[in-house]
Amino acid sequence: MAATVGHSKTESKPGLTTNRAQFIEDARVHGNLYIEQPYELYSAENHEAWRQLFARMGERWQRYANPRFLQGVETLCLDPSAVPRLEDVNKFMAPRTGFKAKAVSGYVPAFLFFDSLRKREFPTTITIRDSDRLDYLPEPDIFHDIAGHVPMHTDPAFADALARFGEVAQTAVQIVKKIKDPTEQVRRTTSIMKAMARFFWFTIEFGLMRAPDGKGVKAYGSGLLSSYGELQHSVESPMVQRYPLQLEWVINQYFEIDHYQPLLFIVDSFENLFEQVGVLEEWMKAGRLDNVSPGEPALSDVDVRSFIDASI
């Protein structure tokens, strides 16, 4: 966080750099989660970071990305040399699928995030990583969100699956609100949320799809499509286990965020992904998500309470 960085360093590198953006800190202090994108605050270094990230991903996207993603990048008309304006992104995206990027000042509690997807709003980080720290960032930035996620949001079939997943969060709230015992309510909410988070991770963030010619796989997950190293690794490395999506595996499989993923799942199509979201909801209603395996991801009290206290 900015508070842990020396004051002189903050002044020497103005702009909207991850963990060093006074505008974001001020928004958080005032409790402003949803914000406007203050485009004039981006520094030359911020734009240079975007330019470098975008330039080096081009060839890898062509080789390893799902064709629908490549169409999405073209649809969005992203400027390869400058951080995008969200209003321009939305101008190209919303008419196709109804999705809009919505600027936020930081972490969005789990239910609020998923419910935003139901409303076809994508909470979007506006800061960007340092130009000397391009390879790994544990938290999202605008390159991950706009160049990784948003091109897929221009595809109607994928967008429908994403919005459908958001609807499942409402079903989860309806279920957990009926549980009277507070301890049991927290336990079951935590289990259901782990299942949902794992499904999101292994599909939306790190999903693979069979290539159109049936030979090999292509990436459609945003975590892969925004990572120069892991995108190639996910498709080519013999160290990665790749299996057809099996829901019972996905909801019980923990994951860690600080290294390349050793296990990935393959869907046949975005229509197949939509169907699997429906199965996830049916399993939730049947109680099959009430006792998933423990382990990552860790869930904060804020995330758990976001479901228990949600108003729907």
C-alpha positions as CSV (number, residue, x, y, z in Angstrom):
1,M,0.0,0.0,0.0
2,A,1.1,3.6,-0.5
3,A,1.4,4.2,3.2
4,T,4.3,1.7,3.3
5,V,6.3,3.6,0.6
6,G,8.6,6.4,1.4
7,H,7.1,9.9,0.8
8,S,9.9,11.0,-1.5
9,K,9.5,8.0,-3.7
10,T,5.7,8.7,-4.0
11,E,6.5,12.2,-5.2
12,S,9.2,11.2,-7.6
13,K,6.9,8.8,-9.5
14,P,3.5,10.5,-9.9
15,G,0.7,8.9,-11.8
16,L,-1.5,5.9,-11.2
17,T,1.0,3.3,-10.4
18,T,0.0,0.2,-8.5
19,N,0.5,0.7,-4.8
20,R,1.7,4.3,-5.4
21,A,-1.4,6.3,-6.4
22,Q,-2.5,9.1,-4.1
23,F,-5.8,9.4,-5.9
24,I,-6.7,5.8,-5.1
25,E,-5.6,6.2,-1.4
26,D,-7.8,9.3,-1.1
27,A,-10.7,7.5,-2.6
28,R,-10.3,4.6,-0.1
29,V,-10.0,7.0,2.8
30,H,-13.3,8.6,1.8
31,G,-15.0,5.2,1.3
32,N,-15.4,5.6,-2.4
33,L,-15.3,2.2,-4.1
34,Y,-16.7,3.3,-7.4
35,I,-14.8,6.1,-9.0
36,E,-14.2,8.0,-12.2
37,Q,-11.1,7.3,-14.2
38,P,-8.9,10.4,-13.8
39,Y,-7.2,10.0,-17.1
40,E,-5.1,13.1,-16.8
41,L,-3.2,11.6,-13.8
42,Y,-1.6,8.9,-15.9
43,S,2.1,9.6,-16.1
44,A,4.5,9.0,-19.1
45,E,5.8,6.0,-17.1
46,N,2.3,4.6,-16.8
47,H,1.7,4.8,-20.6
48,E,5.2,3.3,-21.2
49,A,4.3,0.4,-19.0
50,W,1.1,-0.2,-21.0
51,R,3.1,0.1,-24.3
52,Q,5.6,-2.5,-23.2
53,L,3.0,-4.9,-21.9
54,F,0.9,-4.6,-25.0
55,A,3.8,-4.9,-27.4
56,R,5.3,-8.0,-26.1
57,M,1.9,-9.8,-25.8
58,G,1.0,-9.4,-29.5
59,E,2.9,-12.3,-30.9
60,R,1.9,-14.6,-28.0
61,W,-1.8,-13.8,-28.3
62,Q,-1.6,-14.7,-32.0
63,R,-0.1,-18.1,-31.1
64,Y,-1.9,-19.1,-28.0
65,A,-5.1,-17.1,-27.5
66,N,-8.6,-18.3,-28.3
67,P,-9.8,-16.7,-31.6
68,R,-12.7,-15.1,-29.8
69,F,-10.2,-13.2,-27.7
70,L,-8.3,-12.0,-30.8
71,Q,-11.6,-10.7,-32.3
72,G,-12.3,-8.9,-29.0
73,V,-8.9,-7.1,-29.0
74,E,-9.7,-6.0,-32.5
75,T,-13.2,-4.9,-31.6
76,L,-12.0,-2.8,-28.7
77,C,-9.6,-0.8,-30.9
78,L,-7.1,-0.6,-28.0
79,D,-4.3,1.9,-28.4
80,P,-1.1,-0.1,-28.1
81,S,0.8,3.0,-26.9
82,A,-1.4,4.4,-24.2
83,V,-3.5,3.3,-21.2
84,P,-7.1,3.0,-22.5
85,R,-9.9,5.3,-21.5
86,L,-12.7,3.2,-20.0
87,E,-15.3,5.3,-21.8
88,D,-13.8,4.3,-25.1
89,V,-13.6,0.7,-24.1
90,N,-17.3,0.8,-23.2
91,K,-18.2,2.5,-26.4
92,F,-17.0,-0.5,-28.4
93,M,-18.1,-3.2,-25.9
94,A,-21.5,-2.3,-24.6
95,P,-23.3,-2.4,-27.9
96,R,-22.1,-6.0,-28.5
97,T,-22.9,-7.6,-25.1
98,G,-24.2,-5.0,-22.7
99,F,-21.0,-5.3,-20.6
100,K,-19.3,-2.1,-19.3
101,A,-16.0,-1.6,-17.4
102,K,-16.7,0.2,-14.2
103,A,-13.7,1.9,-12.4
104,V,-13.1,0.9,-8.8
105,S,-10.6,2.1,-6.2
106,G,-9.6,-1.4,-4.9
107,Y,-10.9,-4.8,-3.8
108,V,-14.6,-5.4,-4.3
109,P,-16.2,-7.8,-1.7
110,A,-17.0,-11.1,-3.2
111,F,-20.8,-10.9,-3.5
112,L,-20.7,-7.3,-4.8
113,F,-18.2,-8.4,-7.5
114,F,-20.2,-11.4,-8.6
115,D,-23.4,-9.4,-8.6
116,S,-21.8,-6.8,-10.8
117,L,-21.3,-9.5,-13.4
118,R,-25.0,-10.3,-13.2
119,K,-25.6,-6.7,-14.1
120,R,-23.0,-6.8,-16.8
121,E,-20.7,-4.4,-15.0
122,F,-17.0,-5.4,-14.7
123,P,-15.2,-3.8,-11.7
124,T,-12.0,-2.5,-13.2
125,T,-8.8,-1.5,-11.6
126,I,-7.4,1.8,-13.1
127,T,-3.8,1.7,-11.8
128,I,-1.0,0.0,-13.7
129,R,2.1,-1.9,-12.6
130,D,5.6,-0.4,-12.7
131,S,7.4,-0.5,-16.0
132,D,10.3,-2.3,-14.3
133,R,7.9,-4.9,-12.8
134,L,6.1,-6.3,-15.8
135,D,6.1,-10.0,-15.2
136,Y,4.3,-10.6,-12.0
137,L,1.8,-8.7,-10.0
138,P,-0.2,-10.4,-7.2
139,E,-3.0,-7.9,-7.5
140,P,-4.9,-6.9,-10.7
141,D,-4.1,-3.8,-12.6
142,I,-5.6,-2.2,-15.7
143,F,-3.6,-4.3,-18.1
144,H,-4.9,-7.5,-16.5
145,D,-8.5,-6.2,-16.4
146,I,-8.7,-4.5,-19.8
147,A,-6.2,-6.5,-21.9
148,G,-6.8,-9.8,-20.1
149,H,-10.5,-9.9,-19.2
150,V,-12.4,-7.4,-21.3
151,P,-11.7,-8.6,-24.9
152,M,-13.7,-11.8,-23.9
153,H,-16.6,-9.6,-22.7
154,T,-17.2,-8.6,-26.3
155,D,-18.1,-12.2,-27.2
156,P,-21.9,-12.8,-26.7
157,A,-21.6,-16.4,-25.6
158,F,-18.8,-15.8,-23.1
159,A,-20.6,-12.7,-21.8
160,D,-23.8,-14.7,-21.3
161,A,-21.8,-17.3,-19.3
162,L,-20.2,-14.6,-17.1
163,A,-23.5,-12.9,-16.4
164,R,-25.1,-16.3,-15.6
165,F,-22.3,-16.9,-13.1
166,G,-23.3,-13.6,-11.4
167,E,-26.8,-14.9,-11.1
168,V,-25.6,-17.9,-9.2
169,A,-24.3,-15.6,-6.5
170,Q,-27.9,-14.5,-5.9
171,T,-28.9,-18.2,-5.5
172,A,-26.2,-18.6,-3.0
173,V,-27.5,-15.7,-0.9
174,Q,-31.0,-17.1,-1.0
175,I,-29.7,-20.4,0.3
176,V,-27.5,-19.2,3.1
177,K,-30.1,-16.7,4.4
178,K,-32.3,-19.6,5.3
179,I,-29.7,-21.1,7.7
180,K,-30.7,-20.1,11.2
181,D,-27.6,-21.3,13.2
182,P,-24.9,-18.5,12.8
183,T,-22.0,-20.9,13.0
184,E,-23.5,-23.3,10.4
185,Q,-24.4,-20.3,8.2
186,V,-20.7,-19.2,8.1
187,R,-19.5,-22.7,7.5
188,R,-21.8,-23.4,4.6
189,T,-21.3,-19.9,3.1
190,T,-17.5,-20.4,3.2
191,S,-17.8,-23.8,1.5
192,I,-20.1,-22.5,-1.3
193,M,-17.9,-19.4,-1.8
194,K,-14.8,-21.6,-2.1
195,A,-16.6,-23.6,-4.8
196,M,-17.6,-20.5,-6.7
197,A,-14.1,-19.0,-6.4
198,R,-12.5,-22.1,-7.7
199,F,-14.9,-22.3,-10.6
200,F,-14.1,-18.7,-11.5
201,W,-10.4,-19.3,-11.1
202,F,-10.2,-22.4,-13.3
203,T,-12.5,-21.0,-16.0
204,I,-12.7,-17.2,-16.2
205,E,-9.1,-16.6,-15.0
206,F,-7.2,-19.7,-16.1
207,G,-9.4,-21.5,-18.6
208,L,-8.3,-23.3,-21.7
209,M,-10.5,-24.3,-24.7
210,R,-10.1,-26.8,-27.4
211,A,-8.6,-25.2,-30.5
212,P,-11.1,-24.7,-33.4
213,D,-9.3,-27.4,-35.5
214,G,-9.5,-29.9,-32.6
215,K,-5.7,-30.0,-32.3
216,G,-4.4,-28.8,-29.0
217,V,-5.8,-26.0,-26.8
218,K,-6.0,-22.2,-26.8
219,A,-6.3,-19.9,-23.8
220,Y,-9.3,-17.8,-22.9
221,G,-8.6,-17.1,-19.2
222,S,-7.6,-13.6,-18.3
223,G,-4.8,-14.7,-16.0
224,L,-3.2,-16.5,-18.9
225,L,-3.9,-13.8,-21.5
226,S,-2.3,-11.1,-19.4
227,S,0.8,-13.1,-18.5
228,Y,3.7,-13.1,-21.0
229,G,5.3,-16.2,-19.5
230,E,2.4,-18.2,-18.3
231,L,0.4,-18.0,-21.6
232,Q,3.0,-20.0,-23.5
233,H,3.6,-22.2,-20.5
234,S,-0.1,-23.1,-20.1
235,V,-0.4,-24.3,-23.7
236,E,3.1,-25.9,-24.3
237,S,4.7,-27.0,-21.1
238,P,4.8,-30.7,-20.3
239,M,4.7,-29.7,-16.6
240,V,1.1,-28.6,-16.9
241,Q,-1.7,-31.1,-16.4
242,R,-4.6,-30.4,-18.7
243,Y,-8.0,-32.1,-18.3
244,P,-11.5,-31.7,-19.6
245,L,-13.5,-29.6,-17.2
246,Q,-14.9,-31.8,-14.5
247,L,-17.0,-29.9,-12.0
248,E,-16.3,-32.3,-9.1
249,W,-12.6,-31.7,-9.6
250,V,-12.9,-27.9,-10.0
251,I,-14.9,-27.2,-6.9
252,N,-12.6,-29.3,-4.7
253,Q,-9.2,-28.2,-6.2
254,Y,-7.3,-25.6,-4.2
255,F,-5.1,-23.1,-6.1
256,E,-2.2,-20.8,-5.2
257,I,-1.7,-17.5,-6.9
258,D,2.1,-17.0,-6.6
259,H,3.4,-19.4,-9.3
260,Y,2.4,-20.9,-12.7
261,Q,-0.6,-23.1,-12.4
262,P,0.3,-26.8,-12.6
263,L,-3.3,-27.9,-13.3
264,L,-5.7,-26.4,-15.9
265,F,-9.1,-27.4,-17.2
266,I,-10.4,-27.4,-20.8
267,V,-13.9,-26.5,-22.0
268,D,-15.2,-27.4,-25.4
269,S,-17.0,-24.0,-26.1
270,F,-18.4,-21.0,-24.3
271,E,-21.8,-22.7,-24.7
272,N,-20.3,-25.6,-22.7
273,L,-19.1,-23.1,-20.1
274,F,-22.6,-21.7,-19.8
275,E,-24.0,-25.2,-19.3
276,Q,-21.5,-25.8,-16.5
277,V,-22.5,-22.7,-14.7
278,G,-26.0,-24.0,-14.7
279,V,-24.8,-27.3,-13.3
280,L,-22.9,-25.5,-10.6
281,E,-26.1,-23.8,-9.6
282,E,-28.0,-27.1,-9.5
283,W,-25.3,-28.6,-7.3
284,M,-25.5,-25.6,-5.0
285,K,-29.3,-26.1,-4.6
286,A,-28.9,-29.8,-4.0
287,G,-26.3,-29.1,-1.2
288,R,-23.4,-30.6,-3.2
289,L,-21.3,-27.4,-2.5
290,D,-21.8,-27.5,1.3
291,N,-18.7,-29.6,2.1
292,V,-16.0,-28.9,-0.5
293,S,-12.4,-29.6,0.4
294,P,-10.7,-27.1,2.6
295,G,-7.7,-25.0,1.6
296,E,-7.1,-22.2,-0.8
297,P,-8.5,-19.7,-1.6
298,A,-8.6,-18.2,1.9
299,L,-11.7,-16.1,2.4
300,S,-11.9,-13.0,4.5
301,D,-14.6,-12.2,6.9
302,V,-15.6,-9.3,4.7
303,D,-16.1,-11.7,1.8
304,V,-18.2,-14.2,3.8
305,R,-20.3,-11.4,5.3
306,S,-20.9,-9.9,1.9
307,F,-23.0,-13.0,1.1
308,I,-24.7,-13.4,4.5
309,D,-25.6,-9.7,4.7
310,A,-26.5,-9.1,1.0
311,S,-29.8,-7.6,0.2
312,I,-31.4,-9.1,-2.9
